[in-house]
Amino acid sequence: MEARSWSARLGSIVLVSAAALGLACQAAFAGAAASGGAHITILADATRIPEIEAFEKAYPSIKVTIETYTNVGNDDNEQKFALYNKAGSGWPDVFFAGGYQLAWASGSAIDYTADIGSGVPAKTRAGFAKNALSVCEHGGKLVCLPGGIGQVVLWYNASLFRQWGYMPPTTWQQYEALSLRIAKEHPGYYTGLVGDVNTPSRYLWPSGCPTSTLLSPMTVRINLNAPTCTRVERMLSTLLAAKALSPIGLFDADAATQIGQKLVMTPGASWYGQFIFQADFKVPAGQMTATLPLHWAGEKPGTGAEGGDIWMVSRHTTGQSLVAAIKAVVFITTNRRVLTNNVTFPSYVPGQQPWLDKQGKNKYFADYAQVETAFKTAAREIRTDTNYPLYNPANIWSQTVTPALAQGASFETGWKAFGNELVQQARSYGYKVEH
């Protein structure tokens, strides 16, 4: 499915009047207004504190107050912002969040985001990966800047593959066949996990399964009976039955002990290497590597993204504080030194190679040249037909499929509940659902 404009990528967005906000931005920047002496509040997760502190160091005349929350995907922030609206105050000047939170942050109920286009030079905008920046663009308006990308590649244990005489798969069909072979020849080893919120990004998004395809601002296509969905359902059901896949989640407390070093292969985000295999699962250095994302045989390559983050500015912020807030967002998402130390693969293209070079110095991977090629390729192949609506398919998966598997129910039972809940939640937000 072809790339879509933001109007087809994000539903129910009612932005502040372009004229009013444009005048506000022009006023803020008129006469090269200085941001020195401004005071801004930035709301982000604790992981981003070093990035914010780097901005403070670069701009010591701007006073920054940092507020934190614990989970990037935490939808409790929506209720928090609703309370700000009710009180008429309290909004952070800058808000860091996961991609799905952009929908409610820019939607008519919360109406938080400012059009920051006036403060971001065209040259700077051109430096972002197109499939990352398009999330933030709407009819010529720029409502955020993307920080990192969690592009999905195929991870595998190169040491075990050599020992067992396996070649890494290139298609999903090969992945399924090899997974069944591993389950039979090496029981107790796994080739994936399906119990966490990122599962749809690993399996459904790369297949083009319509869980949130926006046909218009308030019309969404949800059809788990589409061939691009049923092939994934069949594959996951088959691999779960063969015990090639684990029903637990990537971040479960017992994932490291139960799965950990026995996860011999899995589709997963670019940040898995350092933060999952090395830090959490304690897989020894020189074993794990990544290769190109899987594709369905005979189809154009396409992958998903686990994570991906954005930085937004409040439409309630004005004057020198607005200048400072936009300056902070631009600095954090484009400064090469900051991006080199980013948690995730940078959306800003000039910052990607320094980030990759630092990863290579880690000396953790079995074949870093292959890892680097995989990351670069996957970043260009993220499908743009999965959108960020007001409901969150990732959370719905964890509310339906995950508990069904934990309670011993069949995958088919969880899958049906997932489809029903997708439709129900979409309609609860006012979407017309088409199949």
C-alpha positions, -999 to +999 in steps of 0.1 A: +000+000+000+013+034-010+026+061+014-002+084+025-003+121+034-007+130+071-044+136+065-048+099+058-023+090+085-039+105+116-076+108+122-097+132+141-071+160+141-083+195+146-054+218+148-054+253+162-062+280+136-033+283+112-038+321+110-038+326+147-009+303+155+010+315+125+008+351+138+019+339+172+050+322+157+058+352+135+055+375+165+077+352+185+104+352+159+100+388+148+132+408+150+151+376+158+136+376+192+160+361+218+150+331+238+176+339+265+159+343+299+130+321+288+117+293+311+102+261+297+089+229+311+096+196+293+076+165+300+094+132+290+103+098+302+134+094+324+154+079+296+154+113+278+168+133+307+204+132+292+191+146+259+173+175+278+204+181+299+225+184+268+201+211+256+204+229+290+242+228+286+241+242+251+217+270+261+224+279+297+204+311+294+172+291+290+158+278+323+144+243+320+122+224+344+121+186+337+090+166+346+091+128+340+067+099+336+075+062+337+062+047+304+064+062+269+033+044+258+014+054+289-021+066+279-026+080+314-010+111+299-042+118+280-061+121+312-034+143+327-037+167+297-075+167+300-070+180+336-047+207+323-074+218+299-100+218+326-078+239+349-067+261+320-030+258+330-002+233+337+006+222+301+043+214+295+059+236+269+075+205+253+061+170+254+080+138+245+058+108+237+054+076+217+039+079+182+004+067+192+000+096+216+002+122+188-034+113+179-050+124+211-025+152+217-035+168+184-071+157+185-100+181+191-105+170+227-070+178+239-058+201+212-023+205+226+001+207+196+014+239+180+023+243+144+061+246+147+069+249+110+079+286+113+107+277+137+121+247+118+141+257+087+133+238+055+169+225+054+164+210+088+131+194+078+148+179+047+172+161+069+146+138+085+138+104+070+106+109+050+087+080+064+095+094+099+087+131+093+055+123+075+040+113+108+044+150+120+032+167+088-004+178+081-014+200+052+019+220+053+018+222+091+044+206+113+030+194+146+060+175+160+095+164+152+105+127+153+132+115+176+140+079+170+129+049+149+124+014+161+125-003+127+120-040+128+148-063+115+154-100+119+177-109+149+193-143+152+220-160+172+248-165+147+267-188+169+239-213+172+230-210+136+265-219+126+265-248+152+232-261+139+239-255+102+211-231+096+209-201+072+188-170+083+155-168+065+147-139+042+109-144+038+081-150+064+074-184+048+111-194+054+108-180+089+079-202+097+095-233+082+128-227+101+109-220+133+091-254+131+124-271+123+141-255+154+111-264+176+115-300+165+152-303+165+160-281+195+129-281+218+131-254+244+145-228+220+122-200+207+119-179+175+097-151+188+074-138+215+038-127+212+028-116+247+036-079+246+022-047+232+048-046+204+037-079+188+014-062+162+044-041+151+066-072+147+041-093+128+009-075+116+025-042+105+050-058+082+022-078+066+000-048+059-028-062+081-054-034+084-059-028+121-058+010+117-058+020+080-073+055+078-094+061+047-104+096+058-100+115+091-129+096+107-131+064+086-109+035+094-104+001+078-103-028+102-104-063+087-087-092+104-103-114+077-081-098+050-055-121+035-027-099+049-041-107+084-052-143+081-017-154+069-002-139+101-029-155+123-023-189+108+015-186+111+014-174+147-012-201+157+009-228+140+041-217+157+025-213+191+011-248+189+046-261+180+060-241+209+084-222+186+069-190+199+065-180+235+032-165+248+050-143+273+060-107+266+094-092+259+093-071+291+077-097+314+096-101+347+105-137+338+113-132+301+150-131+308+150-163+328+124-183+308+134-171+273+165-150+274+194-169+259+171-195+243+156-169+219+175-180+189+157-159+163+130-132+163+118-102+144+125-071+165+134-035+167+169-021+161+172-014+198+169-051+208+207-056+205+219-034+232+188-032+254+173-067+252+199-092+242+229-075+259+214-058+289+183-078+298+189-113+284+226-113+290+234-131+258+273-132+255+290-109+231+298-122+196+266-143+193+237-120+182+235-103+148+207-088+127+198-092+091+174-076+066+137-075+077+116-104+065+091-099+036+063-121+022+075-140-008+067-123-041+058-089-024+076-056-020+098-054+011+081-037+040+086-038+078+071-023+110+084-002+138+085-009+175+085+024+193+095+055+175+091+088+194+081+124+188+086+158+204+057+182+205+053+219+215+023+233+233+000+257+214-005+275+248+032+285+248+040+320+235+067+346+232+103+338+242+091+305+257+077+294+223+111+303+207+129+283+234+105+253+232+110+250+194+147+254+198+147+226+224+128+202+201+150+210+171+182+206+191+172+173+207+161+157+174+190+170+152+221+176+173+246+149+162+262+145+196+228+140+212+217+116+185+249+096+188+238+087+224+202+082+215+184+051+228+169+044+193+180+048+157+178+085+148+151+098+125+174+126+115+196+112+087+228+131+094+227+117+129+223+080+118+259+072+109+274+086+141+248+065+161+257+034+140+295+040+145+290+041+183+270+009+182+298-007+163+324+003+189+303-017+214+319-049+200+289-068+210+275-080+177+287-111+158+287-093+124+283-055+128+286-047+091+256-069+086+237-052+115+244-018+101+231-027+066+200-042+082+193-011+102+197+013+073+176-009+050+148-014+075+146+023+082+138+029+046+113+001+044+088+009+072+053+006+058+032+037+059-002+021+057-004+015+095-016+047+111-019+063+145-056+066+153-072+077+185-074+040+196-042+021+201-040-014+185-009-022+205-027-017+238-057-036+225-034-066+218-022-066+254-058-064+266-071-093+246-045-117+231-020-116+260-044-124+288-061-151+266-028-169+262-019-164+298-052-181+308-046-210+285-071-201+259-063-207+222-047-181+201-078-181+179-098-170+209-075-141+216-073-132+180-111-130+177-113-108+209-086-086+194-106-080+163-138-073+181-122-049+205-105-030+176-139-023+161-155-015+194-129+010+204-127+026+170-164+032+171-163+045+206-140+073+193-165+081+165-148+063+136-168+048+108-154+013+104-151-003+070-139-038+062 
